[in-house]
């Protein structure tokens, strides 16, 4: 991801320590052309239910 794109994510808190996971996330945002406003809307509307893990989603 280019530095200008990373700058757009400054309002978000990275909650993973996995470089591989973060790389996949950045790639997905680029491929789907999800902008900061769209990402914020998704995150404000949804979260994973308590008790579920990454493994439950194949991550």
C-alpha positions in Angstrom: 0.0 0.0 0.0 1.3 3.4 -0.9 2.1 5.9 1.9 -0.8 8.2 0.8 -3.1 5.2 1.3 -1.7 4.4 4.7 -2.2 8.0 5.6 -5.9 7.5 5.0 -5.9 4.8 7.7 -4.5 7.0 10.4 -7.9 7.3 12.0 -8.1 3.6 12.6 -6.3 1.5 15.3 -4.5 -1.6 14.0 -5.4 -4.5 16.3 -3.3 -7.2 14.8 0.3 -8.0 15.4 0.5 -10.2 12.3 2.2 -8.6 9.3 0.7 -11.3 7.1 -2.8 -10.5 8.3 -2.3 -6.7 7.9 -0.9 -7.3 4.4 -4.0 -9.3 3.4 -6.2 -6.5 4.8 -4.4 -3.8 2.8 -4.6 -5.9 -0.3 -8.3 -6.4 0.2 -8.9 -2.7 0.7 -7.0 -2.0 -2.5 -8.6 -4.7 -4.6 -12.1 -3.8 -3.6 -11.4 -0.1 -3.6 -12.8 0.4 -0.2 -12.2 4.0 1.0 -11.9 5.3 4.5 -15.6 6.3 4.8 -16.8 2.9 3.6 -14.4 1.1 6.0 -15.6 3.3 8.9 -19.2 2.5 8.0 -18.6 -1.2 8.0 -16.7 -1.0 11.3 -19.3 1.2 13.0 -22.1 -1.2 11.9 -20.6 -4.6 12.5 -18.3 -6.6 14.8 -17.6 -10.2 15.3 -19.8 -11.9 17.9 -18.2 -12.6 21.3 -16.8 -16.0 21.5 -16.0 -16.4 17.8 -12.4 -16.4 16.6 -10.4 -15.9 13.4 -10.4 -19.7 13.0 -14.2 -19.6 12.8 -13.9 -17.5 9.6 -11.0 -19.4 8.1 -8.5 -16.7 8.9 
